[in-house]
Amino acid sequence: MAEKEKKQPEKEKKEATKKVIKKSRTVDNWKKKQWFNIIAPNEFDRKVLGETVAEKPKNLVGRILKVDLGQLTGQRQKRHISVLFRVDRVEGNNAECITVGHDTSQGFLNRLVRRRMSKIEQVQEIETSDARKVKVKSFALSVRKLSKSQEADMRKALVELIAKSTEKKGFAQVSQEIIFGATASKIFKQLSKIAPLRRVEIVKSKLLEGK
């Protein structure tokens, strides 16, 4: 019984020592990390998106951030849109980002749809003048139910107009016009010649890598 009582404190000491070593290593690893500012690209006025820590600058490259456009611009009516940024390079203590796409809140989209409407959805790839390929998802909502031929005409025109919107424009400009709704507004005017529309939205975009 006495031997068992002697062994127990020794075991407890070993476990305590392991905890101290583990804690010490954690503190040492944290001390090695540096703070970096996450910087938006020029088209967003190089605003500071936040701060993060990393042991090495290269560990930051490739990280994706999702930022509320309303918060980014101060325009509350844009809160349903999220902009996707990716850390492209690190210069000093700044992690420089590029825009890689956007997304629209599903709740916002659901509120737009009403009964006795037609919703034309389309997914396509477009190419910018600087040879960047982008996948976009768009939809158009009509004021009233459309005929099959009207839907077909609307879908065809939607694809053509989105493709045309990228002509002679670099990715940065195309991305800005899509995210802030300029592209959708222009398309709305053209599609309304086919049938009365309630809304046109480019609900999602994504920069395609390796293409």
Long-range contacts (C-beta under 8 A, 24 or more apart in sequence): 29-55, 34-93, 35-93, 36-60, 36-90, 36-93, 36-94, 36-95, 37-93, 37-94, 37-95, 38-65, 38-85, 38-87, 38-95, 38-97, 39-94, 39-95, 39-96, 39-97, 40-67, 40-72, 40-85, 40-97, 41-85, 41-96, 41-97, 41-98, 41-99, 41-172, 42-172, 43-99, 43-172, 43-175, 43-176, 44-72, 44-83, 44-99, 47-72, 49-85, 49-97, 52-95, 57-90, 57-95, 58-90, 60-87, 60-90, 60-95, 61-87, 61-88, 61-89, 61-90, 62-86, 62-87, 63-87, 63-95, 64-100, 65-97, 66-103, 69-102, 69-179, 78-180, 80-104, 80-105, 80-107, 80-108, 81-105, 81-179, 83-179, 84-206, 99-172, 99-175, 99-179, 99-207, 100-206, 100-207, 101-134, 101-175, 101-204, 101-205, 101-206, 101-207, 102-175, 102-178, 102-179, 102-204, 102-205, 103-203, 103-204, 104-201, 104-203, 104-204, 109-139, 109-201, 109-203, 112-141, 112-198, 112-199, 112-201, 113-141, 114-198, 116-144, 116-145, 117-141, 117-142, 117-143, 117-144, 117-145, 117-198, 118-142, 118-144, 118-145, 118-146, 118-150, 118-151, 118-154, 120-146, 120-151, 120-154, 120-155, 120-158, 122-155, 122-158, 122-159, 122-162, 124-159, 124-162, 124-163, 125-208, 126-162, 126-163, 126-165, 126-166, 126-174, 127-166, 128-166, 128-169, 128-170, 128-171, 128-174, 129-166, 129-167, 129-168, 129-169, 129-170, 130-170, 130-171, 132-170, 132-171, 132-207, 132-208, 133-207, 133-208, 133-211, 134-166, 134-171, 134-174, 134-175, 134-205, 134-206, 134-207, 134-208, 135-205, 135-206, 135-208, 136-162, 136-178, 136-202, 136-204, 136-205, 136-206, 137-202, 137-203, 137-204, 137-205, 138-162, 138-184, 138-187, 138-200, 138-201, 138-202, 138-203, 139-200, 139-201, 139-203, 140-187, 140-188, 140-191, 140-197, 140-199, 140-200, 141-197, 141-198, 141-199, 141-200, 142-195, 142-196, 142-197, 142-198, 143-195, 143-196, 143-197, 143-198, 144-196, 146-195, 150-194, 150-195, 153-194, 154-191, 154-194, 154-195, 157-190, 157-191, 157-194, 158-187, 158-191, 158-200, 161-186, 161-187, 161-190, 161-191, 162-187, 162-202, 171-207, 175-205, 175-207, 178-202, 178-205, 179-205
